[in-house]
Amino acid sequence: MQIGVFDSGKGGAFVADRLRQLVPSCTFVLVDDSANVPYGSRPTSEVIELTDQAIQPLLATCPIIIIACNTATTAGIHELRRRYPNTTFIGIEPMLKPAQAQTKTGRITVLATPGTLRSKRYQELKQLFAHVSTVDEPDTIDWARKIEDGLAHEIDLSELHGSISNGSDTLVLACTHYIGIKDHLQKAYPAVAILEPSGAIAERLMQLLPRHSR
């Protein structure tokens, strides 16, 4: 089965590469919006329209489309489902529930774009699942742009040092671009658990496949 994967930029490729390993029975077709990346600082209404425009090539051939972008998911997945009821959309949300289950210290670090952090859905997830923990949200506003431009080596991790030194033991990658520096982060903080959504997406996709195979 052909599965669509959308992200504003390179993050979708990181997710698609992992999904090809986890769900080899599917073919993954990737589209991005590199002309307008990053989405993280754009207004919600603009994110919705840009996402809608970008996924048009996928709608005719992909019964399932993965919105591999936290910003686009929190901004507009409900609107996409309303507009395209015959397509199944899988979104990505910051992994606060598994982070709360993972942490031993009660301190979690969330790496996300401004758009994700200010979204209503993110605030709901934080209140539902992480209200008993301290959640640090370091400034990573330029990270997606640097990763997109091949300048990941220029990313300054100093914004994270305070959170980790204060006891955070769980790091949530709430932007798929950041999967591209997961190994770098793990080397910098070897004792910290790093959560990213590829495995959860694969599980959800496997649940949905039988419905679309009939």
GIBELBEL-V836498 format. One record per pair of residues at least 24 apart in sequence whose C-alpha atoms are under 10 Angstrom apart, sorted by the first residue. I is the first residue (numbers start at 1). GAP is how many residues later the second one is. D is the distance in whole Angstrom. If there is no record, write none. Layout:
i=I gap=GAP d=D
i=I gap=GAP d=D
This chain:
i=1 gap=24 d=7
i=1 gap=25 d=5
i=1 gap=26 d=6
i=1 gap=27 d=8
i=1 gap=60 d=9
i=1 gap=61 d=8
i=1 gap=62 d=8
i=1 gap=63 d=9
i=1 gap=208 d=8
i=1 gap=211 d=9
i=1 gap=212 d=8
i=2 gap=24 d=6
i=2 gap=25 d=5
i=2 gap=26 d=6
i=2 gap=27 d=7
i=2 gap=56 d=9
i=2 gap=59 d=7
i=2 gap=60 d=5
i=2 gap=61 d=8
i=2 gap=62 d=8
i=2 gap=63 d=9
i=3 gap=24 d=6
i=3 gap=25 d=5
i=3 gap=26 d=6
i=3 gap=27 d=9
i=3 gap=55 d=8
i=3 gap=58 d=8
i=3 gap=59 d=5
i=3 gap=60 d=7
i=3 gap=61 d=5
i=3 gap=62 d=6
i=3 gap=63 d=8
i=3 gap=202 d=9
i=3 gap=206 d=10
i=4 gap=24 d=6
i=4 gap=25 d=5
i=4 gap=26 d=6
i=4 gap=27 d=8
i=4 gap=51 d=8
i=4 gap=53 d=9
i=4 gap=54 d=6
i=4 gap=55 d=8
i=4 gap=57 d=8
i=4 gap=58 d=6
i=4 gap=59 d=8
i=4 gap=60 d=6
i=4 gap=61 d=4
i=4 gap=62 d=6
i=4 gap=63 d=8
i=4 gap=64 d=10
i=4 gap=85 d=9
i=4 gap=86 d=10
i=5 gap=24 d=6
i=5 gap=25 d=5
i=5 gap=26 d=6
i=5 gap=27 d=8
i=5 gap=50 d=9
i=5 gap=53 d=8
i=5 gap=57 d=9
i=5 gap=59 d=9
i=5 gap=60 d=6
i=5 gap=61 d=5
i=5 gap=62 d=6
i=5 gap=63 d=6
i=5 gap=64 d=10
i=5 gap=84 d=10
i=5 gap=85 d=9
i=6 gap=24 d=6
i=6 gap=25 d=5
i=6 gap=26 d=6
i=6 gap=27 d=8
i=6 gap=45 d=8
i=6 gap=48 d=8
i=6 gap=49 d=7
i=6 gap=52 d=9
i=6 gap=59 d=7
i=6 gap=60 d=6
i=6 gap=61 d=5
i=6 gap=62 d=6
i=6 gap=63 d=7
i=6 gap=66 d=9
i=6 gap=85 d=10
i=7 gap=24 d=7
i=7 gap=25 d=5
i=7 gap=26 d=7
i=7 gap=27 d=9
i=7 gap=30 d=9
i=7 gap=31 d=10
i=7 gap=32 d=9
i=7 gap=44 d=8
i=7 gap=47 d=9
i=7 gap=48 d=9
i=7 gap=59 d=9
i=7 gap=60 d=6
i=7 gap=61 d=5
i=7 gap=62 d=5
i=7 gap=63 d=9
i=7 gap=64 d=9
i=7 gap=65 d=8
i=7 gap=66 d=10
i=7 gap=168 d=10
i=7 gap=169 d=8
i=7 gap=170 d=9
i=8 gap=24 d=5
i=8 gap=25 d=5
i=8 gap=26 d=6
i=8 gap=27 d=9
i=8 gap=28 d=7
i=8 gap=29 d=5
i=8 gap=30 d=6
i=8 gap=31 d=7
i=8 gap=32 d=9
i=8 gap=39 d=9
i=8 gap=42 d=9
i=8 gap=43 d=8
i=8 gap=46 d=9
i=8 gap=59 d=9
i=8 gap=60 d=8
i=8 gap=61 d=7
i=8 gap=62 d=10
i=8 gap=63 d=9
i=8 gap=64 d=8
i=8 gap=136 d=10
i=8 gap=140 d=10
i=8 gap=168 d=10
i=8 gap=169 d=9
i=9 gap=24 d=6
i=9 gap=25 d=5
i=9 gap=26 d=9
i=9 gap=27 d=8
i=9 gap=28 d=6
i=9 gap=29 d=7
i=9 gap=30 d=9
i=9 gap=59 d=10
i=9 gap=60 d=9
i=9 gap=135 d=9
i=9 gap=136 d=9
i=9 gap=138 d=9
i=9 gap=139 d=7
i=9 gap=140 d=10
i=9 gap=167 d=9
i=9 gap=168 d=8
i=10 gap=24 d=8
i=10 gap=27 d=9
i=10 gap=28 d=10
i=10 gap=134 d=9
i=10 gap=135 d=10
i=10 gap=137 d=8
i=10 gap=138 d=6
i=10 gap=139 d=9
i=10 gap=140 d=10
i=10 gap=166 d=8
i=10 gap=167 d=6
i=10 gap=168 d=10
i=10 gap=169 d=10
i=10 gap=170 d=9
i=11 gap=57 d=7
i=11 gap=58 d=7
i=11 gap=133 d=9
i=11 gap=136 d=9
i=11 gap=137 d=8
i=11 gap=164 d=8
i=11 gap=165 d=4
i=11 gap=166 d=4
i=11 gap=167 d=7
i=11 gap=168 d=7
i=11 gap=169 d=7
i=12 gap=54 d=9
i=12 gap=55 d=8
i=12 gap=56 d=6
i=12 gap=57 d=7
i=12 gap=164 d=7
i=12 gap=165 d=8
i=12 gap=167 d=10
i=13 gap=55 d=9
i=13 gap=163 d=9
i=13 gap=164 d=9
i=13 gap=166 d=10
i=13 gap=167 d=9
i=14 gap=54 d=9
i=14 gap=162 d=7
i=14 gap=163 d=8
i=14 gap=164 d=9
i=14 gap=165 d=7
i=14 gap=166 d=7
i=14 gap=184 d=9
i=15 gap=51 d=10
i=15 gap=53 d=7
i=15 gap=54 d=10
i=15 gap=161 d=7
i=15 gap=162 d=9
i=15 gap=164 d=8
i=15 gap=165 d=10
i=15 gap=181 d=9
i=15 gap=182 d=8
i=15 gap=183 d=6
i=15 gap=184 d=9
i=15 gap=186 d=9
i=15 gap=187 d=10
i=16 gap=50 d=9
i=16 gap=52 d=9
i=16 gap=182 d=8
i=17 gap=181 d=9
i=18 gap=180 d=7
i=18 gap=181 d=8
i=18 gap=184 d=9
i=19 gap=179 d=7
i=19 gap=180 d=8
i=19 gap=182 d=8
i=19 gap=183 d=6
i=19 gap=184 d=10
i=19 gap=186 d=10
i=20 gap=182 d=9
i=21 gap=181 d=10
i=22 gap=176 d=9
i=22 gap=177 d=8
i=22 gap=179 d=10
i=22 gap=180 d=6
i=22 gap=181 d=9
i=22 gap=184 d=10
i=23 gap=179 d=7
i=23 gap=180 d=9
i=23 gap=182 d=8
i=23 gap=183 d=8
i=26 gap=179 d=10
i=26 gap=180 d=10
i=26 gap=183 d=9
i=27 gap=35 d=10
i=28 gap=34 d=9
i=28 gap=37 d=9
i=28 gap=38 d=10
i=29 gap=28 d=10
i=29 gap=29 d=8
i=29 gap=32 d=10
i=29 gap=33 d=8
i=29 gap=36 d=9
i=30 gap=25 d=9
i=30 gap=27 d=10
i=30 gap=28 d=9
i=30 gap=35 d=10
i=30 gap=36 d=9
i=30 gap=38 d=10
i=31 gap=24 d=7
i=31 gap=25 d=10
i=31 gap=26 d=8
i=31 gap=27 d=8
i=32 gap=36 d=10
i=34 gap=114 d=8
i=37 gap=107 d=8
i=37 gap=108 d=7
i=37 gap=111 d=8
i=38 gap=33 d=9
i=38 gap=75 d=9
i=38 gap=103 d=10
i=38 gap=104 d=9
i=38 gap=105 d=10
i=38 gap=106 d=6
i=38 gap=107 d=6
i=38 gap=108 d=10
i=38 gap=110 d=8
i=38 gap=139 d=10
i=39 gap=30 d=9
i=39 gap=31 d=10
i=39 gap=32 d=7
i=39 gap=33 d=8
i=39 gap=74 d=8
i=39 gap=75 d=9
i=39 gap=76 d=8
i=39 gap=77 d=10
i=39 gap=105 d=9
i=39 gap=106 d=10
i=40 gap=29 d=10
i=40 gap=30 d=9
i=40 gap=31 d=6
i=40 gap=32 d=9
i=40 gap=72 d=8
i=40 gap=73 d=5
i=40 gap=74 d=6
i=40 gap=75 d=5
i=40 gap=76 d=7
i=40 gap=77 d=9
i=40 gap=78 d=10
i=40 gap=101 d=8
i=40 gap=102 d=10
i=40 gap=104 d=9
i=40 gap=105 d=10
i=40 gap=135 d=9
i=41 gap=30 d=9
i=41 gap=72 d=7
i=41 gap=73 d=6
i=41 gap=74 d=6
i=41 gap=75 d=9
i=41 gap=77 d=10
i=41 gap=100 d=8
i=42 gap=29 d=9
i=42 gap=72 d=9
i=42 gap=73 d=7
i=43 gap=32 d=9
i=43 gap=72 d=8
i=44 gap=27 d=9
i=44 gap=28 d=8
i=44 gap=30 d=9
i=44 gap=31 d=5
i=44 gap=32 d=8
i=44 gap=71 d=8
i=44 gap=72 d=10
i=44 gap=75 d=9
i=45 gap=30 d=8
i=45 gap=31 d=8
i=46 gap=26 d=10
i=46 gap=29 d=9
i=46 gap=30 d=10
i=47 gap=24 d=8
i=47 gap=25 d=6
i=47 gap=26 d=9
i=47 gap=27 d=10
i=47 gap=28 d=7
i=47 gap=29 d=7
i=47 gap=68 d=9
i=48 gap=24 d=7
i=48 gap=25 d=9
i=48 gap=26 d=10
i=48 gap=27 d=6
i=48 gap=28 d=5
i=48 gap=29 d=8
i=48 gap=30 d=10
i=48 gap=31 d=8
i=48 gap=32 d=8
i=49 gap=27 d=9
i=49 gap=30 d=10
i=49 gap=31 d=10
i=51 gap=24 d=10
i=51 gap=25 d=8
i=51 gap=26 d=9
i=51 gap=29 d=9
i=52 gap=24 d=9
i=52 gap=25 d=10
i=52 gap=27 d=9
i=52 gap=28 d=7
i=52 gap=31 d=9
i=52 gap=32 d=10
i=55 gap=25 d=10
i=58 gap=29 d=10
i=59 gap=25 d=8
i=59 gap=27 d=9
i=59 gap=28 d=7
i=59 gap=29 d=10
i=60 gap=27 d=9
i=62 gap=25 d=8
i=62 gap=26 d=9
i=63 gap=24 d=5
i=63 gap=25 d=6
i=63 gap=26 d=9
i=63 gap=146 d=10
i=63 gap=149 d=7
i=64 gap=24 d=5
i=64 gap=25 d=6
i=64 gap=26 d=7
i=64 gap=141 d=8
i=64 gap=144 d=9
i=64 gap=145 d=9
i=64 gap=148 d=9
i=65 gap=24 d=5
i=65 gap=25 d=6
i=65 gap=26 d=9
i=65 gap=140 d=10
i=66 gap=24 d=5
i=66 gap=25 d=6
i=66 gap=26 d=8
i=66 gap=135 d=8
i=66 gap=139 d=9
i=67 gap=24 d=5
i=67 gap=25 d=7
i=68 gap=24 d=6
i=68 gap=25 d=9
i=68 gap=107 d=9
i=68 gap=108 d=7
i=68 gap=109 d=10
i=68 gap=129 d=9
i=68 gap=130 d=9
i=68 gap=133 d=9
i=69 gap=24 d=8
i=69 gap=47 d=10
i=69 gap=105 d=9
i=69 gap=106 d=7
i=69 gap=107 d=6
i=69 gap=108 d=8
i=70 gap=24 d=7
i=70 gap=42 d=8
i=70 gap=43 d=8
i=70 gap=45 d=9
i=70 gap=46 d=6
i=70 gap=47 d=10
i=70 gap=49 d=10
i=70 gap=52 d=9
i=70 gap=103 d=10
i=70 gap=104 d=6
i=70 gap=105 d=6
i=70 gap=106 d=7
i=70 gap=107 d=10
i=71 gap=41 d=9
i=71 gap=42 d=7
i=71 gap=43 d=9
i=71 gap=44 d=6
i=71 gap=45 d=5
i=71 gap=46 d=9
i=71 gap=47 d=10
i=71 gap=48 d=8
i=71 gap=51 d=10
i=71 gap=103 d=9
i=71 gap=104 d=8
i=71 gap=105 d=10
i=72 gap=43 d=9
i=72 gap=44 d=9
i=73 gap=43 d=9
i=73 gap=48 d=9
i=74 gap=41 d=8
i=74 gap=42 d=7
i=74 gap=43 d=10
i=74 gap=44 d=10
i=74 gap=45 d=6
i=74 gap=46 d=8
i=74 gap=47 d=6
i=74 gap=48 d=7
i=75 gap=40 d=8
i=75 gap=41 d=8
i=75 gap=44 d=7
i=75 gap=45 d=9
i=75 gap=46 d=9
i=88 gap=120 d=9
i=88 gap=124 d=9
i=89 gap=116 d=10
i=90 gap=111 d=7
i=90 gap=114 d=8
i=90 gap=115 d=8
i=90 gap=118 d=10
i=91 gap=106 d=10
i=91 gap=110 d=8
i=91 gap=113 d=10
i=92 gap=82 d=8
i=92 gap=83 d=9
i=92 gap=84 d=9
i=92 gap=104 d=10
i=92 gap=105 d=7
i=92 gap=106 d=9
i=92 gap=108 d=9
i=92 gap=109 d=8
i=93 gap=28 d=8
i=93 gap=29 d=8
i=93 gap=32 d=9
i=93 gap=81 d=7
i=93 gap=82 d=9
i=93 gap=104 d=8
i=94 gap=27 d=9
i=94 gap=28 d=7
i=94 gap=31 d=8
i=94 gap=32 d=9
i=94 gap=78 d=7
i=94 gap=79 d=7
i=94 gap=80 d=5
i=94 gap=81 d=8
i=94 gap=101 d=9
i=94 gap=102 d=9
i=94 gap=103 d=8
i=95 gap=27 d=10
i=95 gap=30 d=9
i=95 gap=31 d=10
i=95 gap=34 d=9
i=95 gap=76 d=10
i=95 gap=77 d=6
i=95 gap=78 d=8
i=95 gap=79 d=7
i=95 gap=100 d=7
i=95 gap=101 d=7
i=95 gap=102 d=7
i=95 gap=105 d=9
i=96 gap=26 d=9
i=96 gap=29 d=7
i=96 gap=30 d=7
i=96 gap=31 d=10
i=96 gap=32 d=9
i=96 gap=33 d=6
i=96 gap=34 d=6
i=96 gap=35 d=10
i=96 gap=39 d=9
i=96 gap=74 d=10
i=96 gap=75 d=10
i=96 gap=76 d=7
i=96 gap=78 d=9
i=96 gap=99 d=9
i=97 gap=28 d=8
i=97 gap=29 d=8
i=97 gap=31 d=8
i=97 gap=32 d=5
i=97 gap=33 d=7
i=98 gap=31 d=9
i=98 gap=32 d=10
i=98 gap=72 d=10
i=98 gap=74 d=9
i=98 gap=97 d=8
i=99 gap=30 d=9
i=99 gap=31 d=8
i=99 gap=34 d=10
i=99 gap=70 d=9
i=99 gap=71 d=6
i=99 gap=72 d=8
i=99 gap=73 d=7
i=99 gap=94 d=9
i=99 gap=95 d=9
i=99 gap=96 d=7
i=100 gap=26 d=10
i=100 gap=29 d=7
i=100 gap=30 d=6
i=100 gap=31 d=9
i=100 gap=32 d=9
i=100 gap=33 d=7
i=100 gap=35 d=10
i=100 gap=70 d=9
i=101 gap=28 d=9
i=101 gap=29 d=9
i=101 gap=69 d=10
i=102 gap=67 d=9
i=102 gap=68 d=7
i=102 gap=69 d=10
i=102 gap=91 d=8
i=102 gap=92 d=10
i=102 gap=93 d=9
i=103 gap=30 d=9
i=103 gap=65 d=8
i=103 gap=66 d=6
i=103 gap=67 d=6
i=103 gap=68 d=9
i=103 gap=89 d=9
i=103 gap=90 d=8
i=104 gap=63 d=10
i=104 gap=64 d=9
i=104 gap=65 d=7
i=104 gap=66 d=9
i=105 gap=28 d=8
i=105 gap=29 d=9
i=105 gap=61 d=10
i=105 gap=62 d=6
i=105 gap=63 d=7
i=105 gap=64 d=7
i=105 gap=65 d=9
i=106 gap=24 d=9
i=106 gap=25 d=10
i=106 gap=26 d=7
i=106 gap=27 d=5
i=106 gap=28 d=6
i=106 gap=29 d=9
i=106 gap=61 d=8
i=106 gap=62 d=7
i=106 gap=63 d=8
i=106 gap=64 d=9
i=107 gap=25 d=9
i=107 gap=26 d=5
i=107 gap=27 d=5
i=107 gap=28 d=6
i=107 gap=29 d=8
i=107 gap=56 d=8
i=107 gap=57 d=9
i=107 gap=59 d=8
i=107 gap=60 d=6
i=107 gap=61 d=4
i=107 gap=62 d=7
i=107 gap=63 d=7
i=107 gap=64 d=9
i=108 gap=25 d=7
i=108 gap=26 d=6
i=108 gap=27 d=5
i=108 gap=28 d=6
i=108 gap=29 d=9
i=108 gap=55 d=8
i=108 gap=56 d=9
i=108 gap=59 d=9
i=108 gap=60 d=5
i=108 gap=61 d=6
i=108 gap=62 d=5
i=108 gap=63 d=6
i=108 gap=64 d=8
i=108 gap=84 d=10
i=108 gap=85 d=10
i=109 gap=25 d=8
i=109 gap=26 d=6
i=109 gap=27 d=5
i=109 gap=28 d=6
i=109 gap=29 d=8
i=109 gap=51 d=8
i=109 gap=54 d=7
i=109 gap=55 d=8
i=109 gap=58 d=10
i=109 gap=59 d=6
i=109 gap=60 d=8
i=109 gap=61 d=6
i=109 gap=62 d=5
i=109 gap=63 d=6
i=109 gap=64 d=9
i=109 gap=83 d=10
i=109 gap=85 d=10
i=110 gap=25 d=7
i=110 gap=26 d=6
i=110 gap=27 d=5
i=110 gap=28 d=7
i=110 gap=29 d=10
i=110 gap=30 d=10
i=110 gap=50 d=10
i=110 gap=53 d=10
i=110 gap=60 d=9
i=110 gap=61 d=6
i=110 gap=62 d=5
i=110 gap=63 d=6
i=110 gap=64 d=7
i=110 gap=65 d=10
i=110 gap=85 d=10
i=111 gap=25 d=9
i=111 gap=26 d=6
i=111 gap=27 d=7
i=111 gap=28 d=8
i=111 gap=29 d=7
i=111 gap=30 d=9
i=111 gap=32 d=10
i=111 gap=49 d=9
i=111 gap=60 d=7
i=111 gap=61 d=6
i=111 gap=62 d=5
i=111 gap=63 d=6
i=111 gap=64 d=7
i=111 gap=67 d=8
i=112 gap=25 d=7
i=112 gap=26 d=8
i=112 gap=27 d=8
i=112 gap=28 d=7
i=112 gap=29 d=8
i=112 gap=31 d=9
i=112 gap=32 d=9
i=112 gap=60 d=8
i=112 gap=61 d=7
i=112 gap=62 d=5
i=112 gap=63 d=5
i=112 gap=64 d=9
i=112 gap=65 d=10
i=112 gap=66 d=9
i=113 gap=24 d=10
i=113 gap=25 d=10
i=113 gap=26 d=8
i=113 gap=27 d=7
i=113 gap=28 d=6
i=113 gap=29 d=9
i=113 gap=30 d=9
i=113 gap=31 d=8
i=113 gap=61 d=8
i=113 gap=62 d=7
i=114 gap=25 d=8
i=114 gap=26 d=8
i=114 gap=27 d=7
i=115 gap=26 d=10
i=116 gap=58 d=8
i=116 gap=59 d=8
i=117 gap=57 d=9
i=122 gap=52 d=10
i=133 gap=35 d=10
i=134 gap=29 d=10
i=134 gap=33 d=10
i=134 gap=34 d=9
i=135 gap=28 d=9
i=135 gap=33 d=9
i=135 gap=35 d=10
i=135 gap=36 d=10
i=136 gap=24 d=9
i=136 gap=26 d=9
i=136 gap=27 d=6
i=136 gap=28 d=9
i=136 gap=32 d=8
i=136 gap=35 d=10
i=137 gap=26 d=9
i=137 gap=35 d=10
i=138 gap=24 d=9
i=138 gap=25 d=8
i=140 gap=38 d=10
i=143 gap=32 d=10
i=143 gap=34 d=8
i=143 gap=35 d=8
i=143 gap=38 d=10
i=144 gap=31 d=8
i=144 gap=32 d=9
i=144 gap=33 d=6
i=144 gap=34 d=7
i=144 gap=36 d=10
i=145 gap=32 d=9
i=146 gap=31 d=10
i=147 gap=30 d=7
i=147 gap=31 d=8
i=147 gap=32 d=10
i=147 gap=33 d=7
i=147 gap=34 d=8
i=148 gap=29 d=8
i=148 gap=32 d=10
i=152 gap=26 d=9
i=152 gap=28 d=8
i=152 gap=29 d=7
i=152 gap=32 d=10
i=153 gap=28 d=9
i=153 gap=31 d=9
i=155 gap=26 d=9
i=157 gap=27 d=10
i=157 gap=28 d=8
i=157 gap=31 d=9
i=160 gap=25 d=10
i=160 gap=29 d=10
i=161 gap=27 d=10
i=161 gap=28 d=9
i=164 gap=25 d=8
i=164 gap=27 d=10
i=164 gap=28 d=8
i=167 gap=25 d=10
i=168 gap=24 d=8
i=168 gap=25 d=9
i=169 gap=24 d=6
i=169 gap=25 d=9
i=170 gap=24 d=6
i=170 gap=25 d=7
i=171 gap=24 d=6
i=171 gap=25 d=9
i=172 gap=24 d=7
i=172 gap=25 d=9
i=173 gap=24 d=8
